[in-house]
């Protein structure tokens, strides 16, 4: 159950989007908006796979709905959050480390890399579209897990945005709501969403697509998510050290009692 033509077409589509976005970033001298494109890469990939599928099942339509809701919500949230802001400090650091010529290097260091990662991670989406098995209990489990993940990601994002919008919270650490039980509810939610997509793929017979959620979880934990955000936050916000001691890193759980 694999269609090399559809998978290759997906790569061409996301690389095309990446190049167009890179061209826009050159005069702006700001690559931050690639974050707004991240989820849209997966929507574009899903639409491509569906457009090239020989036949569509109810599961494929379900997947399209779930990916659309997730991708549009996340892209709009990030776009509004970054509106009027300078280039994200993560990308400022990458820019500083790769000058001169970052305008060109960003094509493959930022835009191309993210497009290729999205393409690899999208394997479960391809598996769902190509699978022909009838709906079953795994699909119900997948939707349930997706709802949990979407709730953690969307509610966590909104709680943090509301916290940051209040000037009285400058220098403080959000430790209420979902952030009381995990230091990264939004990333935990995203991981749940991708394991939900894999359950849909598994129900369709595409067990081999597990590389998608494994890679996404690794990125969230070790590369672009938890690891990079917590690298120096204890130095910038001393209160975070105590928060880190009493709050689970990723998987939600009860706060730890004071030592």
Secondary structure, 3 states (H helix, E strand, C coil): CCCHHHHHHHHHHHHHHHHHHHHHHHHHCCCCCHHHHHHHHHHHHHHHHHHHCCCCCHHHHHHHHHHHHHHHHHHHHHHHHHCCCCCCHHHHHHHHHCCCCHHHHHHHHHHHHHHHHHHHHCHHHHHHHHCCCCCCHHHHHHHHHHHHHHHHHHHHHHHHHHHHHCHHHCCCCCCCHHHHCCCCHHHHHHHHHHHHHHHHHHHCCCHHHHHHHHHHHHHHHHHCCHHHHCCCHHHHCCHHHHHHHHCCCCCCCCCCCCC
